[in-house]
Amino acid sequence: RNDRARVATISWGNVQSQMRFEWLGLTRSFHEIAEGSDGESKEGMAKIQAWHASKVAWLAEELSKIPERDGKTLLDHSLIVWLSETGVEGFRHSGDNGLVVLVGSLGGRFKTGRW
């Protein structure tokens, strides 16, 4: 084991998904919500993005608990890249104002604390 690359990919689906986020109180599919321009759809998208954000935060927290040999954590040596294909308003069918979040410094290669 040479420990050259640690890569993982997590996909919660795509905007075409018929997944229903019923545990968030949403009865329409992800696709139907993303396509809508009404207030209910925008609120639904905000709930879905917040749920995704909570999962990214959980992953970062868990990685921060794993110590590495150099005294840093696995999160310090990692980079979580969170993307959203819909942008802020999925109904526009564009990636404008798309969500891109980077967490971790990849061993110091990225300066943290910026937004």
PyMOL commands that set and color helices and strands:
alter all, ss='L'
color gray80, all
select helices_A, chain A and resi 22-24+30-35+39-64+90-92
alter helices_A, ss='H'
color red, helices_A
select strands_A, chain A and resi 80-83+100-103
alter strands_A, ss='S'
color yellow, strands_A
deselect
rebuild
show_as cartoon
